[in-house]
Amino acid sequence: MSEFLLRRVAAGDKAAVGEVVASFGGLVWSLARRLSPTPADAEDAVQEIFLDVWKSSGRFDPAQGSEKLFIAMIARRRLIDRLRRFRGEPERADTEALDVLAFADPGVSGERAVDALHAARAVGSLKPDQQKVIALAVLHGLTHSEIAERTGLPLGTVKTQMRRGLIELRTRMGLDGTAEDPVAGRAP
């Protein structure tokens, strides 16, 4: 992708507008969906964000950051404005994912940081026993037997907690195949 894509948009290149949507639509959709109460509201937010991108494209300066960062900052401002309008002042937790992305390095690392934050929240919402066994396995690299020994839980209980916890994480993170398709608005 050309580093001048947003400059082409500013110059009125209609093909560049489509390229921006194709290149950054997934990023904008995922942010909007996480911070919108319904898929329809997220769709409205995405339209507003890309309208802002189109209007602001002349302000893009590659010396200040990547196109991805420029678009993420526009998305961040627009989504915070929408949250304020619909619910009053947003809570810090609602915009944390946007803040992580805004200050991350350009490229995929910002998206990874948002995904990591989403995963950490999902793990934090599990039952304490499930959190413990998953943390010991993932963060400390312990086997099921080592977890059983360390926690004093029977091996079968450790395996059950791990399995149930991972199934719940997949569901909460939309990795179980039930996540909505952002284009069609339905399950794939």
N, C-alpha and C positions, 0 to 999 in steps of 0.2 A: 504494500500500500504506500502511496506517495506521501511524503511528509507535508505536501502542499494541498492535500485533499480539501481542507477547510478553506484554504485560499481560493481554490477553484469554486467552492460553494459561494463564497463572497463575490466572486466575479460573475455569478449567474449561471454557472455550468450545471444544467439539470441532471446530467449523468452523475456528477459528483455528489449530488444530494442523495441519489439512490445508493451510491457506494458508501456514503456515511451511514445510512440506515442499515445496509447489509453488514457493514463492518462492526458497528457499535450497537446494533439493535438488541443483541443478546445481553450485553452488559446493562444497557438502560432498562430493558424489560426485567432482568433479575432484580435490580435495585428497586424498581417501581413495584414489582409484585411483593417483595418483602415488606414494603412500607405502605401498602395500600390494603384497605379492608376487603376489597373484592377484585376479581379479575377485570371487571368493567372499569372500576376506578383506576386500576393500573394502566389499562389501555388509554384512558383519558390522559393520565400523567405522562405516558410515553409520547403521545401526540404533542402535548405542551412542551415537553423537553426538546423534542426535535424541532419544533417551531422556534424555541429559544436558540437552539444551536444554529439554525438557519439565520436568524436575525443577528446573532453575535459572532458569526463566522469571521467577519472582518476584523475582529479584535484578537483573533488567534495569533500568537507569537511563538514560533518554535523555540526561541531562546528561553521562554518561560516554562516550557514543559511540552509533553507530547500531546497529540490530538486526543488520545484516550483520557489523559488527565484533564484536559480542557473540557471535554464532554462530561466527564464524571463530576467536575465541579459545577457545571450548569445543572446536571441532574440533581446533585446534592441540594443546591439552592432551591430549585423548583419543588423537590419533594418535601423539604422542610417547610416551604411556604404552604404547600397543600396540607401538611399535617397541622400547621397552625390554624389554617382556615377552617378545617373540619373538626378539630378537637381542642383548639386553644393551643397554648405553648406545648411543644412536644417534649416528652420525657427524654432524658439522656439516652436511655437504652434504645429508643426508637431510631436514633440517628447515629448510633455507634458504628454501625457497619459503613455508613457513608463517610464518617470521619476517618476510619481506618483506610478506606480507599483514597480519600482526598490527599492524605499525607504519605501514601505509599509511593515507592518508586514507580515511574512509568513502566508499562508493560504488564505482564501477567501477574507479577508479584502482588499488586493491589487486589486483583481478583482472588488470588489465593488467600490473602489476609482476610478478606470478607468471608470466603468459604470456611476458613479456620475459625473465625468468630462464630459463624453459624453452627459449625460442628461442636464447638465448645459449649454453646448455649444448649444444644440438643443433649449433650452428655450431662450437663448440669441439671437437666429436667428429669433425668432417670431416677429410679429408686436408689437410695444410698448403697445398697449391696451391689447393684448393677454397676454403679459408678466406680466403686472400689475395685471390682474384679477387672473391669475394662481398663482402668488406669494402671493397675499392676501389670496387665498384659501388654498394653500399648506403650505406656511410658517407661516401664521398667523391664520389659521384655521377658517377663516370667511365664513359665508354662502353667498349664492348669494344675499340675501336681505341686509346683512351687507356690502357687497362689493358695491352694488348699493348706499347705504346710504353714505358710505365713499367717493366714487369717484364722486357721483353726476350723474352717468350714469343711464339711465332707466334700470329696472330689466331685461327686455327682451334683451337689448343690452349686459348686463353682461353675461346672459346665452348664448347668441350667441357667444360672444368673447371667453368664456370658452370652449364651444363645438368645435368651429373652431380651437382654440389653441391646445386642446388636440388631435384632429384628426391630425393636422399638426405634433405634437410631435410624435405620434405613427408612422406616415409615415417616419419622419426623423430618427427615432431610429430603424426602421425596425421591429416594433411591430405590423404592420398591416397585416402580412401574406405575404408580397411581398419580404421579405428579401431572399437573395440567400441561398441555401443549400450549405455549404462549401464542402460537399462530392461529391454531384452530379453536382454542378455548375449551378443549376437552382432553380427556386422557388419551395418550397415544395408542 
